[in-house]
Amino acid sequence: MTKKYIIFQCTNCGRYLYTDKQHKTRQCPCGKQVKIKKAKKIGETKKPKEARQAIRKLQKEKSDTQGFFKYK
Ligand SMILES: [Zn+2]
């Protein structure tokens, strides 16, 4: 049985997250219990490693363009 992982954006803070496709919700570090169905899906992959790499790339692009994830 092959697993799939969905990459999506938190509906509250816009963070990129990933979760097992079988899951219905995922707790974001911001505290929001994100419903996968309602979240903006970015993509999906079979490997969690790929999901993590994709997210790192997305976060970096986002912080470069918006400064959203930069910390003082
Ligand atoms: Zn969040």
N, CA, C, O and the ligand as a Tripos MOL2 file, in Angstrom:
@<TRIPOS>MOLECULE
protein
  289   287    73     0     0
PROTEIN
NO_CHARGES

@<TRIPOS>ATOM
      1 N           0.8460   -1.2100    0.0000 N.3       1 MET1
      2 CA          0.0000    0.0000    0.0000 C.3       1 MET1
      3 C           0.8740    1.2510    0.0000 C.2       1 MET1
      4 O           1.7370    1.4210    0.8620 O.2       1 MET1
      5 N           0.6440    2.0960   -0.9500 N.am      2 THR2
      6 CA          1.4560    3.3160   -1.0080 C.3       2 THR2
      7 C           0.7330    4.4770   -0.3360 C.2       2 THR2
      8 O          -0.4640    4.7000   -0.5220 O.2       2 THR2
      9 N           1.4950    5.1840    0.4300 N.am      3 LYS3
     10 CA          0.9510    6.3590    1.0980 C.3       3 LYS3
     11 C           1.1310    7.5680    0.2150 C.2       3 LYS3
     12 O           2.0140    7.6270   -0.6400 O.2       3 LYS3
     13 N           0.2590    8.5340    0.4540 N.am      4 LYS4
     14 CA          0.4210    9.8120   -0.2260 C.3       4 LYS4
     15 C           0.3830   10.9280    0.8000 C.2       4 LYS4
     16 O          -0.3140   10.8610    1.8120 O.2       4 LYS4
     17 N           1.1470   11.9380    0.5030 N.am      5 TYR5
     18 CA          1.2120   13.0730    1.4050 C.3       5 TYR5
     19 C           0.7730   14.3260    0.6720 C.2       5 TYR5
     20 O           1.1930   14.5920   -0.4540 O.2       5 TYR5
     21 N          -0.0720   15.0810    1.3320 N.am      6 ILE6
     22 CA         -0.5700   16.3120    0.7380 C.3       6 ILE6
     23 C           0.1550   17.5100    1.3270 C.2       6 ILE6
     24 O           0.3300   17.6230    2.5400 O.2       6 ILE6
     25 N           0.5680   18.3920    0.4420 N.am      7 ILE7
     26 CA          1.1690   19.6510    0.8710 C.3       7 ILE7
     27 C           0.0880   20.7210    0.7570 C.2       7 ILE7
     28 O          -0.5640   20.8490   -0.2790 O.2       7 ILE7
     29 N          -0.0930   21.4720    1.8110 N.am      8 PHE8
     30 CA         -1.1820   22.4640    1.8110 C.3       8 PHE8
     31 C          -0.7990   23.6640    2.6650 C.2       8 PHE8
     32 O           0.2210   23.6640    3.3550 O.2       8 PHE8
     33 N          -1.6380   24.6760    2.5990 N.am      9 GLN9
     34 CA         -1.4040   25.8950    3.3670 C.3       9 GLN9
     35 C          -2.3920   26.0010    4.5210 C.2       9 GLN9
     36 O          -3.5790   25.7140    4.3630 O.2       9 GLN9
     37 N          -1.9060   26.4060    5.6560 N.am     10 CYS10
     38 CA         -2.7790   26.6180    6.8100 C.3      10 CYS10
     39 C          -3.7910   27.7100    6.4670 C.2      10 CYS10
     40 O          -3.4400   28.7410    5.8950 O.2      10 CYS10
     41 N          -5.0530   27.4660    6.8270 N.am     11 THR11
     42 CA         -6.1060   28.4410    6.5100 C.3      11 THR11
     43 C          -6.0350   29.6590    7.4210 C.2      11 THR11
     44 O          -6.6500   30.6880    7.1430 O.2      11 THR11
     45 N          -5.2960   29.5390    8.4910 N.am     12 ASN12
     46 CA         -5.2120   30.6400    9.4510 C.3      12 ASN12
     47 C          -3.9840   31.5220    9.2290 C.2      12 ASN12
     48 O          -4.1100   32.7390    9.0950 O.2      12 ASN12
     49 N          -2.8040   30.9160    9.1900 N.am     13 CYS13
     50 CA         -1.5760   31.7150    9.1380 C.3      13 CYS13
     51 C          -0.8400   31.6240    7.8000 C.2      13 CYS13
     52 O           0.0780   32.4070    7.5510 O.2      13 CYS13
     53 N          -1.2260   30.6840    6.9390 N.am     14 GLY14
     54 CA         -0.5960   30.5910    5.6360 C.3      14 GLY14
     55 C           0.6830   29.7790    5.5930 C.2      14 GLY14
     56 O           1.3460   29.7100    4.5580 O.2      14 GLY14
     57 N           1.0340   29.1620    6.7150 N.am     15 ARG15
     58 CA          2.1970   28.2780    6.7380 C.3      15 ARG15
     59 C           1.9840   27.1010    5.7990 C.2      15 ARG15
     60 O           0.8540   26.6670    5.5750 O.2      15 ARG15
     61 N           3.0740   26.5960    5.2560 N.am     16 TYR16
     62 CA          2.9930   25.3830    4.4490 C.3      16 TYR16
     63 C           3.1880   24.1670    5.3470 C.2      16 TYR16
     64 O           4.0920   24.1240    6.1810 O.2      16 TYR16
     65 N           2.3250   23.1940    5.1550 N.am     17 LEU17
     66 CA          2.3640   21.9770    5.9690 C.3      17 LEU17
     67 C           2.1570   20.7770    5.0670 C.2      17 LEU17
     68 O           1.7500   20.9130    3.9130 O.2      17 LEU17
     69 N           2.4420   19.5980    5.6040 N.am     18 TYR18
     70 CA          2.0680   18.4020    4.8570 C.3      18 TYR18
     71 C           1.5210   17.3610    5.8200 C.2      18 TYR18
     72 O           1.8200   17.3740    7.0140 O.2      18 TYR18
     73 N           0.7190   16.4680    5.2810 N.am     19 THR19
     74 CA          0.1770   15.4030    6.1110 C.3      19 THR19
     75 C          -0.1660   14.1890    5.2600 C.2      19 THR19
     76 O          -0.3260   14.2770    4.0430 O.2      19 THR19
     77 N          -0.2710   13.0770    5.9290 N.am     20 ASP20
     78 CA         -0.7420   11.8450    5.3100 C.3      20 ASP20
     79 C          -2.1160   12.1000    4.6770 C.2      20 ASP20
     80 O          -2.9880   12.7100    5.2960 O.2      20 ASP20
     81 N          -2.2940   11.6330    3.4550 N.am     21 LYS21
     82 CA         -3.5360   11.9130    2.7460 C.3      21 LYS21
     83 C          -4.7670   11.3380    3.4590 C.2      21 LYS21
     84 O          -5.8820   11.8290    3.2860 O.2      21 LYS21
     85 N          -4.5500   10.3160    4.2450 N.am     22 GLN22
     86 CA         -5.6760    9.7000    4.9630 C.3      22 GLN22
     87 C          -6.2090   10.5880    6.0780 C.2      22 GLN22
     88 O          -7.3520   10.4380    6.5110 O.2      22 GLN22
     89 N          -5.3850   11.5010    6.5320 N.am     23 HIS23
     90 CA         -5.8050   12.3610    7.6310 C.3      23 HIS23
     91 C          -6.7780   13.4330    7.1670 C.2      23 HIS23
     92 O          -6.6960   13.9160    6.0380 O.2      23 HIS23
     93 N          -7.6920   13.7960    8.0450 N.am     24 LYS24
     94 CA         -8.6940   14.8130    7.7060 C.3      24 LYS24
     95 C          -8.2820   16.2000    8.1940 C.2      24 LYS24
     96 O          -8.6280   17.2210    7.6000 O.2      24 LYS24
     97 N          -7.5360   16.2010    9.2900 N.am     25 THR25
     98 CA         -7.1010   17.4740    9.8540 C.3      25 THR25
     99 C          -5.6330   17.4040   10.2390 C.2      25 THR25
    100 O          -5.0530   16.3260   10.3670 O.2      25 THR25
    101 N          -5.0460   18.5870   10.4220 N.am     26 ARG26
    102 CA         -3.6460   18.6590   10.8360 C.3      26 ARG26
    103 C          -3.5020   19.8910   11.7150 C.2      26 ARG26
    104 O          -3.9670   20.9770   11.3700 O.2      26 ARG26
    105 N          -2.8550   19.7030   12.8450 N.am     27 GLN27
    106 CA         -2.6290   20.8260   13.7500 C.3      27 GLN27
    107 C          -1.4370   21.6500   13.2700 C.2      27 GLN27
    108 O          -0.3280   21.1390   13.1130 O.2      27 GLN27
    109 N          -1.6910   22.9150   13.0450 N.am     28 CYS28
    110 CA         -0.6250   23.8270   12.6320 C.3      28 CYS28
    111 C           0.0970   24.3450   13.8720 C.2      28 CYS28
    112 O          -0.5050   24.4330   14.9420 O.2      28 CYS28
    113 N           1.3940   24.6950   13.7400 N.am     29 PRO29
    114 CA          2.1080   25.2860   14.8840 C.3      29 PRO29
    115 C           1.4360   26.5530   15.4250 C.2      29 PRO29
    116 O           1.6680   26.9230   16.5760 O.2      29 PRO29
    117 N           0.6130   27.2180   14.6180 N.am     30 CYS30
    118 CA         -0.0740   28.4280   15.0850 C.3      30 CYS30
    119 C          -1.2540   28.0880   15.9920 C.2      30 CYS30
    120 O          -1.8530   28.9800   16.5930 O.2      30 CYS30
    121 N          -1.5910   26.7950   16.0920 N.am     31 GLY31
    122 CA         -2.6720   26.3960   16.9780 C.3      31 GLY31
    123 C          -3.9450   26.0000   16.2520 C.2      31 GLY31
    124 O          -4.8460   25.4010   16.8400 O.2      31 GLY31
    125 N          -4.0140   26.3340   14.9780 N.am     32 LYS32
    126 CA         -5.2080   26.0450   14.1810 C.3      32 LYS32
    127 C          -5.2860   24.5620   13.8200 C.2      32 LYS32
    128 O          -4.3000   23.9620   13.3930 O.2      32 LYS32
    129 N          -6.4500   23.9940   13.9940 N.am     33 GLN33
    130 CA         -6.7080   22.6330   13.5310 C.3      33 GLN33
    131 C          -7.2050   22.7630   12.0860 C.2      33 GLN33
    132 O          -8.3740   23.0700   11.8510 O.2      33 GLN33
    133 N          -6.3220   22.5310   11.1410 N.am     34 VAL34
    134 CA         -6.6510   22.7950    9.7410 C.3      34 VAL34
    135 C          -7.3960   21.6170    9.1200 C.2      34 VAL34
    136 O          -6.9410   20.4750    9.1970 O.2      34 VAL34
    137 N          -8.5180   21.8950    8.5190 N.am     35 LYS35
    138 CA         -9.2310   20.8720    7.7720 C.3      35 LYS35
    139 C          -8.6290   20.7910    6.3750 C.2      35 LYS35
    140 O          -8.6310   21.7650    5.6230 O.2      35 LYS35
    141 N          -8.1210   19.6240    6.0470 N.am     36 ILE36
    142 CA         -7.4180   19.4560    4.7760 C.3      36 ILE36
    143 C          -8.3200   19.8030    3.5850 C.2      36 ILE36
    144 O          -7.8790   20.4060    2.6070 O.2      36 ILE36
    145 N          -9.5710   19.4130    3.6930 N.am     37 LYS37
    146 CA        -10.5200   19.6880    2.6110 C.3      37 LYS37
    147 C         -10.6310   21.1660    2.2890 C.2      37 LYS37
    148 O         -10.7590   21.5590    1.1300 O.2      37 LYS37
    149 N         -10.5800   21.9830    3.3430 N.am     38 LYS38
    150 CA        -10.7750   23.4200    3.1560 C.3      38 LYS38
    151 C          -9.4910   24.1630    2.8540 C.2      38 LYS38
    152 O          -9.5100   25.2980    2.3770 O.2      38 LYS38
    153 N          -8.3690   23.5080    3.1370 N.am     39 ALA39
    154 CA         -7.0890   24.1760    2.9510 C.3      39 ALA39
    155 C          -6.7310   24.2680    1.4670 C.2      39 ALA39
    156 O          -7.2270   23.5020    0.6410 O.2      39 ALA39
    157 N          -5.8680   25.2120    1.1590 N.am     40 LYS40
    158 CA         -5.3950   25.3650   -0.2090 C.3      40 LYS40
    159 C          -4.3070   24.3230   -0.4590 C.2      40 LYS40
    160 O          -3.2400   24.3630    0.1530 O.2      40 LYS40
    161 N          -4.5900   23.4020   -1.3550 N.am     41 LYS41
    162 CA         -3.6150   22.3490   -1.6180 C.3      41 LYS41
    163 C          -2.5510   22.8140   -2.6060 C.2      41 LYS41
    164 O          -2.8530   23.4170   -3.6360 O.2      41 LYS41
    165 N          -1.3220   22.5240   -2.2730 N.am     42 ILE42
    166 CA         -0.2000   22.9200   -3.1190 C.3      42 ILE42
    167 C           0.2060   21.7630   -4.0240 C.2      42 ILE42
    168 O           0.5600   21.9610   -5.1860 O.2      42 ILE42
    169 N           0.1490   20.5590   -3.4780 N.am     43 GLY43
    170 CA          0.5350   19.3960   -4.2680 C.3      43 GLY43
    171 C           0.5380   18.1510   -3.4210 C.2      43 GLY43
    172 O           0.1790   18.1810   -2.2440 O.2      43 GLY43
    173 N           0.9490   17.0480   -4.0290 N.am     44 GLU44
    174 CA          1.0660   15.8390   -3.2380 C.3      44 GLU44
    175 C           2.2250   14.9890   -3.7210 C.2      44 GLU44
    176 O           2.6510   15.0860   -4.8720 O.2      44 GLU44
    177 N           2.7230   14.1630   -2.8320 N.am     45 THR45
    178 CA          3.8730   13.3390   -3.1370 C.3      45 THR45
    179 C           3.7750   12.0210   -2.3680 C.2      45 THR45
    180 O           3.0120   11.9010   -1.4090 O.2      45 THR45
    181 N           4.5510   11.0500   -2.8040 N.am     46 LYS46
    182 CA          4.5430    9.7600   -2.1070 C.3      46 LYS46
    183 C           5.5950    9.7060   -1.0160 C.2      46 LYS46
    184 O           5.5670    8.8320   -0.1500 O.2      46 LYS46
    185 N           6.5240   10.6510   -1.0680 N.am     47 LYS47
    186 CA          7.6220   10.6110   -0.1020 C.3      47 LYS47
    187 C           7.5930   11.8070    0.8450 C.2      47 LYS47
    188 O           7.5900   12.9590    0.4110 O.2      47 LYS47
    189 N           7.5720   11.5110    2.1510 N.am     48 PRO48
    190 CA          7.5960   12.6080    3.1250 C.3      48 PRO48
    191 C           8.8250   13.4870    2.9780 C.2      48 PRO48
    192 O           8.7770   14.6860    3.2530 O.2      48 PRO48
    193 N           9.9270   12.8870    2.5420 N.am     49 LYS49
    194 CA         11.1550   13.6600    2.3450 C.3      49 LYS49
    195 C          10.9450   14.7360    1.2800 C.2      49 LYS49
    196 O          11.3740   15.8790    1.4360 O.2      49 LYS49
    197 N          10.2750   14.3430    0.1960 N.am     50 GLU50
    198 CA          9.9830   15.3070   -0.8720 C.3      50 GLU50
    199 C           9.0630   16.4110   -0.3790 C.2      50 GLU50
    200 O           9.2230   17.5820   -0.7230 O.2      50 GLU50
    201 N           8.1020   16.0100    0.4310 N.am     51 ALA51
    202 CA          7.1620   16.9950    0.9810 C.3      51 ALA51
    203 C           7.9090   18.0260    1.8200 C.2      51 ALA51
    204 O           7.6660   19.2280    1.7100 O.2      51 ALA51
    205 N           8.8250   17.5360    2.6640 N.am     52 ARG52
    206 CA          9.5950   18.4570    3.5150 C.3      52 ARG52
    207 C          10.4540   19.3950    2.6830 C.2      52 ARG52
    208 O          10.5660   20.5830    2.9840 O.2      52 ARG52
    209 N          11.0640   18.8470    1.6240 N.am     53 GLN53
    210 CA         11.9140   19.6750    0.7630 C.3      53 GLN53
    211 C          11.0930   20.7430    0.0460 C.2      53 GLN53
    212 O          11.5030   21.8980   -0.0600 O.2      53 GLN53
    213 N           9.9250   20.3300   -0.4420 N.am     54 ALA54
    214 CA          9.0570   21.2660   -1.1530 C.3      54 ALA54
    215 C           8.6210   22.3900   -0.2260 C.2      54 ALA54
    216 O           8.5900   23.5560   -0.6180 O.2      54 ALA54
    217 N           8.2860   22.0280    1.0040 N.am     55 ILE55
    218 CA          7.8390   23.0190    1.9740 C.3      55 ILE55
    219 C           8.9590   23.9980    2.3110 C.2      55 ILE55
    220 O           8.7350   25.2050    2.4090 O.2      55 ILE55
    221 N          10.1600   23.4650    2.4860 N.am     56 ARG56
    222 CA         11.2950   24.3400    2.7930 C.3      56 ARG56
    223 C          11.4880   25.3670    1.6790 C.2      56 ARG56
    224 O          11.7560   26.5420    1.9290 O.2      56 ARG56
    225 N          11.3450   24.8930    0.4500 N.am     57 LYS57
    226 CA         11.5160   25.7660   -0.7130 C.3      57 LYS57
    227 C          10.4090   26.8410   -0.7450 C.2      57 LYS57
    228 O          10.6710   28.0220   -0.9750 O.2      57 LYS57
    229 N           9.1830   26.3960   -0.5120 N.am     58 LEU58
    230 CA          8.0500   27.3150   -0.5190 C.3      58 LEU58
    231 C           8.1800   28.3740    0.5780 C.2      58 LEU58
    232 O           7.9360   29.5580    0.3440 O.2      58 LEU58
    233 N           8.5670   27.9310    1.7740 N.am     59 GLN59
    234 CA          8.7240   28.8680    2.8890 C.3      59 GLN59
    235 C           9.7810   29.9100    2.5640 C.2      59 GLN59
    236 O           9.6350   31.0900    2.8840 O.2      59 GLN59
    237 N          10.8540   29.4480    1.9180 N.am     60 LYS60
    238 CA         11.9460   30.3550    1.5940 C.3      60 LYS60
    239 C          11.4770   31.4000    0.5760 C.2      60 LYS60
    240 O          11.7360   32.5940    0.7240 O.2      60 LYS60
    241 N          10.7810   30.9190   -0.4610 N.am     61 GLU61
    242 CA         10.2630   31.8440   -1.4690 C.3      61 GLU61
    243 C           9.3420   32.8690   -0.8300 C.2      61 GLU61
    244 O           9.3840   34.0570   -1.1510 O.2      61 GLU61
    245 N           8.5220   32.3890    0.0680 N.am     62 LYS62
    246 CA          7.5680   33.2680    0.7190 C.3      62 LYS62
    247 C           8.2740   34.3100    1.5750 C.2      62 LYS62
    248 O           7.9150   35.4870    1.5590 O.2      62 LYS62
    249 N           9.2750   33.8690    2.3170 N.am     63 SER63
    250 CA          9.9740   34.8200    3.1780 C.3      63 SER63
    251 C          10.7900   35.8070    2.3450 C.2      63 SER63
    252 O          10.9810   36.9550    2.7460 O.2      63 SER63
    253 N          11.2680   35.3540    1.1840 N.am     64 ASP64
    254 CA         12.0170   36.2530    0.3040 C.3      64 ASP64
    255 C          11.1160   37.3410   -0.2770 C.2      64 ASP64
    256 O          11.5250   38.4930   -0.4190 O.2      64 ASP64
    257 N           9.8880   36.9580   -0.6080 N.am     65 THR65
    258 CA          9.0020   37.9140   -1.2650 C.3      65 THR65
    259 C           8.2220   38.7630   -0.2720 C.2      65 THR65
    260 O           7.9570   39.9360   -0.5340 O.2      65 THR65
    261 N           7.8560   38.1860    0.8570 N.am     66 GLN66
    262 CA          6.9780   38.9060    1.7850 C.3      66 GLN66
    263 C           7.6030   39.2280    3.1330 C.2      66 GLN66
    264 O           7.1140   40.0840    3.8700 O.2      66 GLN66
    265 N           8.6860   38.5360    3.4420 N.am     67 GLY67
    266 CA          9.2900   38.7320    4.7470 C.3      67 GLY67
    267 C           8.4560   38.1650    5.8730 C.2      67 GLY67
    268 O           8.6580   38.4960    7.0410 O.2      67 GLY67
    269 N           7.5350   37.3220    5.5190 N.am     68 PHE68
    270 CA          6.5590   36.7870    6.4630 C.3      68 PHE68
    271 C           7.1770   35.9040    7.5270 C.2      68 PHE68
    272 O           6.7630   35.9370    8.6860 O.2      68 PHE68
    273 N           8.1610   35.1180    7.1430 N.am     69 PHE69
    274 CA          8.7220   34.1540    8.0680 C.3      69 PHE69
    275 C          10.0620   34.5720    8.6470 C.2      69 PHE69
    276 O          10.7810   33.7620    9.2320 O.2      69 PHE69
    277 N          10.3820   35.8230    8.4800 N.am     70 LYS70
    278 CA         11.6370   36.3000    9.0550 C.3      70 LYS70
    279 C          11.4390   36.6420   10.5150 C.2      70 LYS70
    280 O          10.4220   37.2130   10.9090 O.2      70 LYS70
    281 N          12.4170   36.2870   11.2970 N.am     71 TYR71
    282 CA         12.3250   36.5680   12.7200 C.3      71 TYR71
    283 C          13.3730   37.5960   13.1280 C.2      71 TYR71
    284 O          14.4540   37.6630   12.5430 O.2      71 TYR71
    285 N          13.0490   38.3740   14.1120 N.am     72 LYS72
    286 CA         13.9730   39.4010   14.5630 C.3      72 LYS72
    287 C          15.0930   38.8090   15.4170 C.2      72 LYS72
    288 O          15.9660   39.5400   15.8830 O.2      72 LYS72
    289 ZN         -1.3270   28.1130   10.9510 Zn       73 ZN73
@<TRIPOS>BOND
     1     1     2 1
     2     2     3 1
     3     3     4 2
     4     3     5 am
     5     5     6 1
     6     6     7 1
     7     7     8 2
     8     7     9 am
     9     9    10 1
    10    10    11 1
    11    11    12 2
    12    11    13 am
    13    13    14 1
    14    14    15 1
    15    15    16 2
    16    15    17 am
    17    17    18 1
    18    18    19 1
    19    19    20 2
    20    19    21 am
    21    21    22 1
    22    22    23 1
    23    23    24 2
    24    23    25 am
    25    25    26 1
    26    26    27 1
    27    27    28 2
    28    27    29 am
    29    29    30 1
    30    30    31 1
    31    31    32 2
    32    31    33 am
    33    33    34 1
    34    34    35 1
    35    35    36 2
    36    35    37 am
    37    37    38 1
    38    38    39 1
    39    39    40 2
    40    39    41 am
    41    41    42 1
    42    42    43 1
    43    43    44 2
    44    43    45 am
    45    45    46 1
    46    46    47 1
    47    47    48 2
    48    47    49 am
    49    49    50 1
    50    50    51 1
    51    51    52 2
    52    51    53 am
    53    53    54 1
    54    54    55 1
    55    55    56 2
    56    55    57 am
    57    57    58 1
    58    58    59 1
    59    59    60 2
    60    59    61 am
    61    61    62 1
    62    62    63 1
    63    63    64 2
    64    63    65 am
    65    65    66 1
    66    66    67 1
    67    67    68 2
    68    67    69 am
    69    69    70 1
    70    70    71 1
    71    71    72 2
    72    71    73 am
    73    73    74 1
    74    74    75 1
    75    75    76 2
    76    75    77 am
    77    77    78 1
    78    78    79 1
    79    79    80 2
    80    79    81 am
    81    81    82 1
    82    82    83 1
    83    83    84 2
    84    83    85 am
    85    85    86 1
    86    86    87 1
    87    87    88 2
    88    87    89 am
    89    89    90 1
    90    90    91 1
    91    91    92 2
    92    91    93 am
    93    93    94 1
    94    94    95 1
    95    95    96 2
    96    95    97 am
    97    97    98 1
    98    98    99 1
    99    99   100 2
   100    99   101 am
   101   101   102 1
   102   102   103 1
   103   103   104 2
   104   103   105 am
   105   105   106 1
   106   106   107 1
   107   107   108 2
   108   107   109 am
   109   109   110 1
   110   110   111 1
   111   111   112 2
   112   111   113 am
   113   113   114 1
   114   114   115 1
   115   115   116 2
   116   115   117 am
   117   117   118 1
   118   118   119 1
   119   119   120 2
   120   119   121 am
   121   121   122 1
   122   122   123 1
   123   123   124 2
   124   123   125 am
   125   125   126 1
   126   126   127 1
   127   127   128 2
   128   127   129 am
   129   129   130 1
   130   130   131 1
   131   131   132 2
   132   131   133 am
   133   133   134 1
   134   134   135 1
   135   135   136 2
   136   135   137 am
   137   137   138 1
   138   138   139 1
   139   139   140 2
   140   139   141 am
   141   141   142 1
   142   142   143 1
   143   143   144 2
   144   143   145 am
   145   145   146 1
   146   146   147 1
   147   147   148 2
   148   147   149 am
   149   149   150 1
   150   150   151 1
   151   151   152 2
   152   151   153 am
   153   153   154 1
   154   154   155 1
   155   155   156 2
   156   155   157 am
   157   157   158 1
   158   158   159 1
   159   159   160 2
   160   159   161 am
   161   161   162 1
   162   162   163 1
   163   163   164 2
   164   163   165 am
   165   165   166 1
   166   166   167 1
   167   167   168 2
   168   167   169 am
   169   169   170 1
   170   170   171 1
   171   171   172 2
   172   171   173 am
   173   173   174 1
   174   174   175 1
   175   175   176 2
   176   175   177 am
   177   177   178 1
   178   178   179 1
   179   179   180 2
   180   179   181 am
   181   181   182 1
   182   182   183 1
   183   183   184 2
   184   183   185 am
   185   185   186 1
   186   186   187 1
   187   187   188 2
   188   187   189 am
   189   189   190 1
   190   190   191 1
   191   191   192 2
   192   191   193 am
   193   193   194 1
   194   194   195 1
   195   195   196 2
   196   195   197 am
   197   197   198 1
   198   198   199 1
   199   199   200 2
   200   199   201 am
   201   201   202 1
   202   202   203 1
   203   203   204 2
   204   203   205 am
   205   205   206 1
   206   206   207 1
   207   207   208 2
   208   207   209 am
   209   209   210 1
   210   210   211 1
   211   211   212 2
   212   211   213 am
   213   213   214 1
   214   214   215 1
   215   215   216 2
   216   215   217 am
   217   217   218 1
   218   218   219 1
   219   219   220 2
   220   219   221 am
   221   221   222 1
   222   222   223 1
   223   223   224 2
   224   223   225 am
   225   225   226 1
   226   226   227 1
   227   227   228 2
   228   227   229 am
   229   229   230 1
   230   230   231 1
   231   231   232 2
   232   231   233 am
   233   233   234 1
   234   234   235 1
   235   235   236 2
   236   235   237 am
   237   237   238 1
   238   238   239 1
   239   239   240 2
   240   239   241 am
   241   241   242 1
   242   242   243 1
   243   243   244 2
   244   243   245 am
   245   245   246 1
   246   246   247 1
   247   247   248 2
   248   247   249 am
   249   249   250 1
   250   250   251 1
   251   251   252 2
   252   251   253 am
   253   253   254 1
   254   254   255 1
   255   255   256 2
   256   255   257 am
   257   257   258 1
   258   258   259 1
   259   259   260 2
   260   259   261 am
   261   261   262 1
   262   262   263 1
   263   263   264 2
   264   263   265 am
   265   265   266 1
   266   266   267 1
   267   267   268 2
   268   267   269 am
   269   269   270 1
   270   270   271 1
   271   271   272 2
   272   271   273 am
   273   273   274 1
   274   274   275 1
   275   275   276 2
   276   275   277 am
   277   277   278 1
   278   278   279 1
   279   279   280 2
   280   279   281 am
   281   281   282 1
   282   282   283 1
   283   283   284 2
   284   283   285 am
   285   285   286 1
   286   286   287 1
   287   287   288 2
@<TRIPOS>SUBSTRUCTURE
     1 MET1         2 RESIDUE 1 A MET
     2 THR2         6 RESIDUE 1 A THR
     3 LYS3        10 RESIDUE 1 A LYS
     4 LYS4        14 RESIDUE 1 A LYS
     5 TYR5        18 RESIDUE 1 A TYR
     6 ILE6        22 RESIDUE 1 A ILE
     7 ILE7        26 RESIDUE 1 A ILE
     8 PHE8        30 RESIDUE 1 A PHE
     9 GLN9        34 RESIDUE 1 A GLN
    10 CYS10       38 RESIDUE 1 A CYS
    11 THR11       42 RESIDUE 1 A THR
    12 ASN12       46 RESIDUE 1 A ASN
    13 CYS13       50 RESIDUE 1 A CYS
    14 GLY14       54 RESIDUE 1 A GLY
    15 ARG15       58 RESIDUE 1 A ARG
    16 TYR16       62 RESIDUE 1 A TYR
    17 LEU17       66 RESIDUE 1 A LEU
    18 TYR18       70 RESIDUE 1 A TYR
    19 THR19       74 RESIDUE 1 A THR
    20 ASP20       78 RESIDUE 1 A ASP
    21 LYS21       82 RESIDUE 1 A LYS
    22 GLN22       86 RESIDUE 1 A GLN
    23 HIS23       90 RESIDUE 1 A HIS
    24 LYS24       94 RESIDUE 1 A LYS
    25 THR25       98 RESIDUE 1 A THR
    26 ARG26      102 RESIDUE 1 A ARG
    27 GLN27      106 RESIDUE 1 A GLN
    28 CYS28      110 RESIDUE 1 A CYS
    29 PRO29      114 RESIDUE 1 A PRO
    30 CYS30      118 RESIDUE 1 A CYS
    31 GLY31      122 RESIDUE 1 A GLY
    32 LYS32      126 RESIDUE 1 A LYS
    33 GLN33      130 RESIDUE 1 A GLN
    34 VAL34      134 RESIDUE 1 A VAL
    35 LYS35      138 RESIDUE 1 A LYS
    36 ILE36      142 RESIDUE 1 A ILE
    37 LYS37      146 RESIDUE 1 A LYS
    38 LYS38      150 RESIDUE 1 A LYS
    39 ALA39      154 RESIDUE 1 A ALA
    40 LYS40      158 RESIDUE 1 A LYS
    41 LYS41      162 RESIDUE 1 A LYS
    42 ILE42      166 RESIDUE 1 A ILE
    43 GLY43      170 RESIDUE 1 A GLY
    44 GLU44      174 RESIDUE 1 A GLU
    45 THR45      178 RESIDUE 1 A THR
    46 LYS46      182 RESIDUE 1 A LYS
    47 LYS47      186 RESIDUE 1 A LYS
    48 PRO48      190 RESIDUE 1 A PRO
    49 LYS49      194 RESIDUE 1 A LYS
    50 GLU50      198 RESIDUE 1 A GLU
    51 ALA51      202 RESIDUE 1 A ALA
    52 ARG52      206 RESIDUE 1 A ARG
    53 GLN53      210 RESIDUE 1 A GLN
    54 ALA54      214 RESIDUE 1 A ALA
    55 ILE55      218 RESIDUE 1 A ILE
    56 ARG56      222 RESIDUE 1 A ARG
    57 LYS57      226 RESIDUE 1 A LYS
    58 LEU58      230 RESIDUE 1 A LEU
    59 GLN59      234 RESIDUE 1 A GLN
    60 LYS60      238 RESIDUE 1 A LYS
    61 GLU61      242 RESIDUE 1 A GLU
    62 LYS62      246 RESIDUE 1 A LYS
    63 SER63      250 RESIDUE 1 A SER
    64 ASP64      254 RESIDUE 1 A ASP
    65 THR65      258 RESIDUE 1 A THR
    66 GLN66      262 RESIDUE 1 A GLN
    67 GLY67      266 RESIDUE 1 A GLY
    68 PHE68      270 RESIDUE 1 A PHE
    69 PHE69      274 RESIDUE 1 A PHE
    70 LYS70      278 RESIDUE 1 A LYS
    71 TYR71      282 RESIDUE 1 A TYR
    72 LYS72      286 RESIDUE 1 A LYS
    73 ZN73       289 GROUP 0 **** ****
